[in-house]
Structure formats: structure tokens, C-alpha cells
Amino acid sequence: MKYERLEIPDVVLMTPQVFGDERGFFFESFRQSGFIENCGNYTFVQDNHSKSKKNILRGLHYQLENPQGKLVRVTRGEVYDVAVDLRQSSKTFGKWVGVRLNENNKSMLWVPPGFAHGFYVTSGEAEFQYKCTNYYAPGDEYSLAWDDPEVGVEWPFAGNNPILSKKDADGLSFSQAPKFIGYGGE
């Protein structure tokens, strides 16, 4: 596994070594010891799987009292995946990073606790899978506005307006969104 720290060093792009031939392919998608060495000592407690159609934007979601770290990947199709640092004590507070995850590159993105996370489907449809370090807590979920000008995420819409849930359409501005105080950070 190749581990690459992005512009926000706590967010790590993980790319496996894929072995393939005419029969198909094999790769190791997760190894706890390598993950701990490169991303931190986290335990995953929940796995999720979603399917979305082209132009769907999900996010930017986070939990404040029960923060979730997420190890995300795409097993079918492609998404543009985004993490926004909401840790007030971090040098990268308010900054964002984005990467393309797809079934061909088989890359995964580690989004640590303290970040808002979301993705936009760029293919006809996409299946998105992720491991979480904390359980989903419906009363603790927040949505940061995907189009907040202060954060300035550059989504690859190519002229298409994203399809949003009501929760995501009503997302909070960066100035209004609750932040993580004294939580991790570089």
C-alpha cells in the first residue's frame, strides 16, 4: 500500500498494489498495522455502502460530539471526494482537499475525525463504501454547505447542477457551522 499525505497532512490517500492478469485482479485493501503506522491508531466500528446516480452530491457531513474518522473508497464508478478541516486548533482549519476515487485506481481516502466529508458522483452511478471509527448518531449530524464561498470547494460539475437532499441543500455556512475545539490537528 502506498500512503500519500495530501495538502492537509492528516488526510491520507491510500493506493494499493494491484496484481492482475487475464483472470482478474487481487489487492490487499486494508492492513491494520500499515494503517496505524501511516494514519493513526483508530478502530473501525461500522461499515457503510451507498449507491448514487450521476450528479448526486452527498455532504459535507460530520458529527460533532461523536466524531467519525472515515476510510472511504469506490467499488463501482467514480466520485470526487472532499474533506474540509473543521478543527479550530489545526494549521489547516477551514481548508479542503479533494481527490478522484474510482473503481480503476482503487484508491482510498482516510478522512480523520474533525473533518466534514462529502462526495460528488462523476460517473453514471457509483457505489461508495466506507469504514467509520464511531457509530452514526442521527441527533449529532451536521451538514456544512457544499457551496460555501468561504471554504470554496471546487467541485467538478462541468456545467451540471448537483442533485442534493434537503439536508444538504439546507447546509450551514462555514461561519454558522459548529467547529471542533481542541480536537487533533497539525
C-alpha positions in Angstrom: 0.0 0.0 0.0 1.2 3.4 -0.9 0.3 6.1 1.7 0.4 9.7 0.4 -0.2 12.7 2.7 -2.2 15.4 0.9 -2.1 19.2 1.2 -3.8 18.7 4.6 -1.3 16.2 6.0 -3.8 14.3 8.3 -5.8 13.4 5.2 -4.1 10.4 3.5 -4.6 8.9 0.1 -4.0 5.1 0.1 -3.3 3.3 -3.1 -3.0 -0.5 -3.1 -0.6 -2.5 -5.3 -2.9 -4.4 -7.6 -1.9 -7.8 -9.1 -3.8 -8.7 -12.2 -3.9 -10.9 -15.2 -6.5 -12.2 -17.7 -8.3 -13.9 -14.8 -8.9 -10.7 -12.9 -7.1 -9.0 -10.0 -6.2 -9.2 -6.4 -5.2 -6.5 -3.9 -4.9 -6.1 -0.2 -7.5 -3.3 0.6 -6.7 -2.9 4.3 -3.9 -3.8 6.8 -4.3 -2.6 10.4 -0.6 -2.3 11.1 0.1 -0.2 8.0 -2.9 2.0 8.7 -1.8 2.6 12.3 1.7 3.5 11.2 0.6 5.9 8.5 -2.8 7.3 9.7 -3.1 6.7 13.4 -4.3 4.2 15.9 -8.0 4.1 15.2 -10.6 1.3 15.5 -13.4 0.9 12.9 -16.8 0.1 14.3 -19.2 0.5 11.4 -19.1 -0.2 7.6 -21.4 1.6 5.2 -22.2 1.2 1.5 -24.2 3.6 -0.7 -25.2 3.8 -4.3 -25.8 7.1 -6.1 -26.5 8.3 -9.6 -24.6 10.8 -11.7 -24.6 14.4 -10.4 -25.6 13.4 -6.8 -23.7 15.4 -4.2 -23.7 14.0 -0.6 -22.3 16.1 2.1 -20.5 17.8 3.6 -21.4 15.8 6.7 -19.9 15.5 10.2 -20.7 14.6 13.7 -19.5 16.9 16.5 -20.0 15.1 19.8 -19.4 11.6 18.2 -16.8 12.5 15.5 -16.2 9.9 12.9 -13.0 9.1 11.0 -13.8 7.6 7.6 -11.8 5.4 5.3 -13.6 5.7 2.0 -13.4 4.0 -1.4 -15.4 3.5 -4.6 -16.0 0.0 -5.8 -18.1 1.0 -8.9 -17.9 4.2 -10.9 -16.2 7.4 -9.8 -16.6 10.2 -7.3 -14.9 13.4 -6.4 -14.3 13.1 -2.7 -13.8 16.1 -0.4 -12.6 16.6 3.2 -12.9 20.0 5.0 -10.8 20.6 8.1 -13.1 21.9 10.9 -10.6 21.6 13.7 -10.0 25.1 15.1 -6.6 24.2 16.6 -5.3 23.0 13.2 -3.0 24.9 10.9 -5.2 23.8 8.0 -8.5 24.9 9.7 -11.1 25.8 7.0 -9.0 24.3 4.2 -10.2 21.5 1.9 -8.7 18.7 -0.2 -10.4 16.7 -3.0 -9.4 13.6 -4.9 -11.0 11.4 -7.5 -11.7 7.9 -6.3 -12.8 5.2 -8.7 -13.1 1.5 -9.4 -9.9 1.7 -11.6 -7.5 3.4 -9.3 -8.8 1.5 -6.3 -7.5 4.3 -4.0 -9.0 5.0 -0.6 -9.0 8.2 1.3 -8.5 8.5 5.1 -10.6 11.4 6.5 -9.8 11.7 10.2 -12.3 12.8 12.9 -12.7 16.6 12.9 -13.5 16.9 9.2 -16.6 17.4 7.2 -16.8 14.9 4.3 -18.7 14.7 1.1 -18.6 13.4 -2.5 -19.9 14.2 -5.9 -20.7 11.4 -8.4 -18.9 12.0 -11.8 -19.8 8.6 -13.4 -23.2 7.2 -14.5 -23.5 5.8 -11.0 -21.2 5.0 -8.1 -21.0 2.6 -5.2 -19.3 4.1 -2.3 -18.1 2.1 0.7 -16.6 3.4 4.0 -15.4 2.3 7.4 -16.2 4.6 10.4 -14.4 5.0 13.7 -17.6 5.9 15.5 -21.3 4.9 15.2 -23.8 7.0 13.3 -25.6 9.4 15.7 -28.6 11.0 13.9 -29.0 13.7 16.5 -25.4 14.7 16.2 -25.2 15.1 12.4 -24.4 18.4 10.7 -24.1 19.4 7.1 -21.7 22.1 6.0 -22.9 23.9 2.9 -21.3 22.3 -0.1 -21.1 25.6 -1.9 -19.9 27.8 1.0 -17.8 30.6 -0.6 -15.6 30.9 2.5 -14.5 27.3 2.1 -14.6 27.5 -1.7 -14.6 23.8 -2.7 -14.0 23.5 -6.5 -16.4 20.7 -7.4 -16.1 19.2 -11.0 -19.6 19.9 -12.1 -18.9 20.6 -15.8 -22.0 22.7 -16.1 -24.3 20.4 -14.3 -26.1 21.4 -11.1 -25.7 18.8 -8.3 -28.7 16.8 -7.1 -29.0 17.3 -3.3 -31.0 16.0 -0.4 -33.0 18.6 1.6 -30.5 18.3 4.4 -27.6 19.1 2.1 -29.4 21.9 0.3 -30.0 23.5 3.7 -26.4 23.0 4.9 -24.9 25.5 7.3 -22.5 28.2 6.2 -18.9 27.9 7.4 -19.3 30.8 9.8 -22.5 29.2 11.3 -21.4 25.6 11.4 -20.2 24.2 14.8 -16.5 23.5 14.8 -14.2 21.1 16.7 -12.4 22.9 19.6 -9.1 21.5 20.6 -9.6 18.3 18.6 -6.4 17.0 16.9 -4.8 18.9 14.1 -1.4 19.6 12.9 
